[in-house]
Amino acid sequence: MNSVPGIAGIIGAAGELARTGLLWDSLFTSLGRVMRGLAIGLALGVPAGLFSGISKVVELVLDKPIQALRAIPFNALTPLLLIFFGVGEPMKISLIVIGVFVPIYLNTRAGVIHFDRKLLELVSVYKIPKLVIAWEVLLKGVLPSILTGLRFAFAIAWIALVVCETVNAKTGIGYMLYRAQSFSRIDQQFVCIILYAVLGLLTDGIVRLLESAATRWKGREVSASRINNKDNSTGMSD
């Protein structure tokens, strides 16, 4: 029975993986997979959430299937994706896309539902196309909700990565973890777990910074609007 390694053993295992080049190759490969999956998930989830929130027809078409997809575990989807995409990169990226898409969609839609409807009614008076309203008005208004969804999406993306990188992968953190388990290298398993934790904290920290920036921008916008309203009321009273 292998004993739990100490800090020195874990550092030594990390150094061994770094010297062979597997650590750096796996790190950059995993980051690339997550970023590609995240980009596609955002590109699909944000528009779907926006239009599902403003259109009953789109909601009827999209919402139930996505809610059903939300309940399916990653492990159950992997065999289906293998049938459609094979064992290559498309399967791995698509699994991450599915994991990212759901929280992005749900949080974007929630932001639209809680958006100030009076503003939408005001904009619609000017006969502005719905596409312009969705991107120019709604997108800015629901940006904090989108960023909240992004935080959840990053967490799920790293979990999906573990699953997809155990299937015919030659590099990646998930592959390193599977390889370490196969050879009973507990020290290398700890290295992989620490990498996941560090990457999760870093990506979450980046999104939190974006959330803070969006909150400050929204606060300045609201303050400017109040000042303009006050100036307008003063001018009318004069």
C-alpha positions as CSV (number, residue, x, y, z in Angstrom):
1,M,0.0,0.0,0.0
2,N,1.4,3.4,-1.0
3,S,1.7,6.0,1.6
4,V,0.5,9.6,1.1
5,P,3.5,11.7,-0.2
6,G,4.8,14.7,1.6
7,I,5.3,18.1,0.2
8,A,8.9,17.2,-0.9
9,G,7.6,14.1,-2.7
10,I,4.9,16.1,-4.6
11,I,7.5,18.8,-5.6
12,G,9.8,16.1,-6.7
13,A,7.0,14.5,-8.8
14,A,6.2,17.9,-10.4
15,G,9.9,18.3,-11.2
16,E,10.0,14.9,-12.8
17,L,7.0,15.6,-15.0
18,A,8.4,19.0,-15.9
19,R,11.8,17.5,-16.9
20,T,10.1,15.0,-19.3
21,G,8.1,17.8,-20.8
22,L,4.8,16.1,-20.1
23,L,3.7,18.7,-17.5
24,W,4.1,21.7,-19.8
25,D,2.6,19.9,-22.8
26,S,-0.4,18.7,-20.7
27,L,-0.9,22.1,-19.1
28,F,-1.0,24.0,-22.5
29,T,-3.1,21.3,-24.1
30,S,-5.7,21.4,-21.3
31,L,-5.8,25.2,-21.3
32,G,-6.3,25.2,-25.0
33,R,-9.2,22.7,-24.8
34,V,-10.9,24.6,-22.1
35,M,-10.5,28.0,-23.8
36,R,-11.8,26.6,-27.2
37,G,-14.8,25.0,-25.4
38,L,-15.5,28.1,-23.4
39,A,-15.4,30.3,-26.5
40,I,-17.9,28.1,-28.4
41,G,-20.1,27.7,-25.3
42,L,-20.2,31.5,-24.8
43,A,-21.0,32.1,-28.5
44,L,-23.9,29.7,-28.3
45,G,-25.1,30.2,-24.8
46,V,-25.3,34.0,-24.7
47,P,-27.6,34.5,-27.8
48,A,-29.7,31.5,-26.8
49,G,-30.2,33.0,-23.3
50,L,-31.0,36.4,-24.6
51,F,-33.6,35.3,-27.2
52,S,-35.1,32.7,-24.8
53,G,-35.7,35.5,-22.3
54,I,-37.3,37.9,-24.7
55,S,-39.2,35.5,-27.0
56,K,-41.8,33.0,-25.8
57,V,-41.5,31.1,-29.1
58,V,-37.7,30.7,-28.6
59,E,-38.3,29.7,-25.0
60,L,-40.7,27.0,-26.0
61,V,-38.2,25.6,-28.5
62,L,-35.0,25.8,-26.4
63,D,-35.7,25.8,-22.7
64,K,-37.1,22.3,-22.1
65,P,-34.4,20.5,-24.1
66,I,-31.6,22.5,-22.3
67,Q,-33.2,21.9,-18.9
68,A,-33.2,18.2,-19.8
69,L,-29.5,18.4,-21.0
70,R,-28.7,20.0,-17.6
71,A,-29.8,16.9,-15.8
72,I,-27.6,14.5,-17.8
73,P,-24.1,13.7,-16.3
74,F,-21.0,14.0,-18.4
75,N,-20.3,10.3,-18.1
76,A,-23.6,9.5,-19.8
77,L,-22.8,11.8,-22.7
78,T,-19.4,10.6,-23.5
79,P,-20.4,7.3,-25.3
80,L,-22.8,9.3,-27.5
81,L,-20.2,11.9,-28.4
82,L,-17.8,9.1,-29.2
83,I,-20.3,7.7,-31.7
84,F,-20.8,11.1,-33.4
85,F,-17.2,12.6,-33.2
86,G,-14.9,9.6,-32.7
87,V,-12.1,9.7,-30.1
88,G,-10.3,12.9,-31.4
89,E,-10.3,16.5,-30.3
90,P,-13.9,17.3,-31.5
91,M,-15.3,14.9,-29.0
92,K,-13.3,16.4,-26.1
93,I,-14.1,20.0,-27.1
94,S,-17.8,19.2,-27.6
95,L,-18.1,17.8,-24.1
96,I,-16.6,21.0,-22.7
97,V,-18.9,23.1,-24.9
98,I,-22.0,21.3,-23.5
99,G,-20.8,21.8,-19.9
100,V,-20.1,25.5,-20.5
101,F,-23.2,26.2,-22.5
102,V,-25.8,25.2,-19.9
103,P,-24.8,27.6,-17.1
104,I,-24.1,30.4,-19.6
105,Y,-27.6,30.0,-21.0
106,L,-29.4,29.7,-17.7
107,N,-27.7,32.8,-16.1
108,T,-28.1,34.9,-19.3
109,R,-31.8,34.0,-19.5
110,A,-32.3,34.7,-15.8
111,G,-30.7,38.1,-16.3
112,V,-33.1,38.9,-19.2
113,I,-36.1,37.8,-17.1
114,H,-35.1,40.2,-14.3
115,F,-34.2,43.0,-16.7
116,D,-36.2,46.2,-16.5
117,R,-39.1,45.6,-18.9
118,K,-39.9,49.3,-19.0
119,L,-36.6,50.0,-20.7
120,L,-37.4,47.4,-23.3
121,E,-40.8,49.0,-23.9
122,L,-39.2,52.4,-24.2
123,V,-36.8,51.2,-26.8
124,S,-39.4,49.3,-28.8
125,V,-41.3,52.6,-29.3
126,Y,-38.6,53.7,-31.6
127,K,-39.0,50.6,-33.9
128,I,-35.5,49.4,-33.2
129,P,-34.9,45.8,-34.6
130,K,-35.0,43.1,-32.0
131,L,-31.5,42.0,-32.9
132,V,-30.1,45.5,-32.1
133,I,-32.1,45.6,-28.8
134,A,-30.7,42.2,-27.8
135,W,-27.1,43.1,-28.4
136,E,-27.0,46.8,-27.6
137,V,-29.5,47.1,-24.7
138,L,-30.0,43.6,-23.2
139,L,-26.4,42.5,-23.4
140,K,-25.1,45.4,-21.4
141,G,-27.9,45.0,-18.9
142,V,-27.4,41.3,-18.3
143,L,-23.6,41.4,-18.4
144,P,-23.3,40.7,-14.6
145,S,-25.5,37.6,-14.9
146,I,-23.4,36.4,-17.9
147,L,-20.3,36.7,-15.8
148,T,-21.9,34.8,-13.0
149,G,-22.7,32.1,-15.5
150,L,-19.1,32.2,-16.7
151,R,-17.8,31.5,-13.2
152,F,-19.9,28.4,-13.0
153,A,-18.9,27.5,-16.6
154,F,-15.2,27.5,-15.8
155,A,-15.7,25.2,-12.9
156,I,-17.7,22.8,-15.0
157,A,-15.2,23.0,-17.8
158,W,-12.4,21.7,-15.6
159,I,-14.6,18.8,-14.5
160,A,-15.5,18.0,-18.1
161,L,-11.8,18.1,-19.0
162,V,-11.1,15.3,-16.5
163,V,-13.7,13.1,-18.2
164,C,-12.7,13.8,-21.8
165,E,-9.0,13.6,-21.3
166,T,-9.3,10.0,-20.1
167,V,-10.5,8.9,-23.5
168,N,-7.7,8.2,-26.0
169,A,-5.7,11.3,-24.9
170,K,-1.9,11.4,-25.2
171,T,-1.5,14.6,-23.3
172,G,-3.5,16.8,-20.9
173,I,-3.9,17.1,-17.2
174,G,-6.6,14.4,-17.2
175,Y,-4.3,12.1,-19.1
176,M,-1.6,12.7,-16.6
177,L,-4.0,11.9,-13.8
178,Y,-5.1,8.7,-15.5
179,R,-1.5,7.7,-16.2
180,A,-0.5,8.3,-12.6
181,Q,-3.4,6.2,-11.4
182,S,-2.4,3.4,-13.8
183,F,1.1,3.3,-12.4
184,S,0.0,3.9,-8.8
185,R,2.0,7.2,-8.7
186,I,0.1,8.9,-5.8
187,D,2.6,11.8,-5.9
188,Q,1.8,12.6,-9.5
189,Q,-1.9,12.3,-8.8
190,F,-1.4,15.0,-6.2
191,V,0.4,17.2,-8.7
192,C,-2.6,16.9,-11.1
193,I,-5.1,17.7,-8.4
194,I,-3.1,20.7,-7.3
195,L,-2.9,21.9,-11.0
196,Y,-6.7,21.6,-11.3
197,A,-7.2,23.6,-8.0
198,V,-4.7,26.3,-9.1
199,L,-6.2,26.7,-12.6
200,G,-9.7,26.8,-11.1
201,L,-8.7,29.5,-8.7
202,L,-6.9,31.5,-11.4
203,T,-9.8,31.4,-13.9
204,D,-12.3,32.2,-11.1
205,G,-10.2,35.2,-10.0
206,I,-10.1,36.5,-13.6
207,V,-13.9,36.4,-13.9
208,R,-14.3,38.0,-10.5
209,L,-12.1,40.9,-11.7
210,L,-14.3,41.2,-14.8
211,E,-17.4,41.2,-12.5
212,S,-16.0,44.0,-10.4
213,A,-15.2,46.0,-13.5
214,A,-18.7,45.4,-14.9
215,T,-20.3,46.4,-11.5
216,R,-18.2,49.6,-11.3
217,W,-19.2,50.5,-14.9
218,K,-22.8,49.8,-14.3
219,G,-22.7,51.9,-11.1
220,R,-21.2,54.8,-13.0
221,E,-23.8,54.5,-15.7
222,V,-26.6,54.6,-13.2
223,S,-25.1,57.6,-11.4
224,A,-24.7,59.4,-14.7
225,S,-28.3,58.6,-15.6
226,R,-29.5,60.0,-12.3
227,I,-27.5,63.2,-12.8
228,N,-29.0,63.7,-16.3
229,N,-32.5,63.1,-15.0
230,K,-31.9,65.6,-12.2
231,D,-30.5,68.2,-14.7
232,N,-33.5,67.6,-16.9
233,S,-36.0,68.1,-14.1
234,T,-34.2,71.3,-13.0
235,G,-34.3,72.7,-16.5
236,M,-38.0,71.9,-16.8
237,S,-38.7,73.7,-13.5
238,D,-36.8,76.8,-14.6
